[in-house]
């Protein structure tokens, strides 16, 4: 499952979105939108994240350009973390957006 997260856009963001659409560019890359990919209940990848706010074995909070993503579960671990992508593994119970 891939989710493109969007909230209210500013005028400049709307212009960028129109140009991105006209040029057929992927929005998540051109507009820095986060992409959340869940594989079953055991793995989750967040692309285009900004920073890690909270990390515990039952809860992880991640800031993106659009929102804060909260992942709750059991035995959560960070499998991989780069400047652009963050991978979480464990038993994922819920994913919520603030």
N, C-alpha and C positions, 0 to 999 in steps of 0.2 A: 504494500500500500504506500503510495507517495502522496504527500499532502503539500500543497503550495499555500503558505500562510500570507494573508493580506489583511491590513486594517485600512483606516482612512488614509487617503493619499493627499499630499500637498500638490500645488499647481506644478511645481518642477517635476515631481514624481509622475504626475499624469502625463506631462510632455514626454518624459523618458519612456513611459509605458507605450505611448502612441508611436514613438520612433522605433522602439523595440519590436512592436507588432508589425509596423510597416516594413522593417528589415528582416522579419521572420527570425529574430534572435530568441534564444531561450530566456524567459523572464527571470528565472532564478539566477542566471549568470549576469545578465545585463543590469538588472535592478537590485541585485544583492538580496533577493528574497530567500528566506530559509526553506529548505526542503527536508521533510521528515520521512524516512523510509523505515517501515516496520516489517520485520520478517517473523511472522508468527508472534508468539509471546516471549521469544527468547533473545531477540536482537533488535536494536534500533540505531539508526544512523541519522545524525543531524548535520546537514551541510549548510554552510554559510552562517555559522553561529558566531557570536561576538565574544562571550566569555562564560566560564563556568562559575555559577553563583554559589552552589551548595552541592556537596558530595557526601553521601552516606550510603550504607548498604541497603537502605530501604527507600531513599529519596535522592533524586538528582534534579537540580534546577539549572537551566541553561538560558542565558539571555541571547536573543536574536535581534535583528533590526526591526522586527515586527511585534515581538511579544516575549514573554518569559514562558518557557516550556518546562513543566514539572513532570517528571517520570517517577512513579511510585511502584515498588515491587519488593522482591526478596533477593538477597545475595547479588545486588546490582554491582557491576564492576565496569570500569572504563577499559575497553579493549584496545582502543586506539584513539589518540588525540593529536591532531595536527592544527595548523593555523586556520584551516577551513572546515575540517570535518571532525566529528566526535562520534565514537561508536560505543554503545552501551550493551552489555550482555547481562543476563540473569533472568529471573522470572518477573516479567513486566506485567503489572496488574492494571495500571492506568497511565494515560498520557493526557495532560490537561494544558490549556493555554490561558495565560493571564493577560 
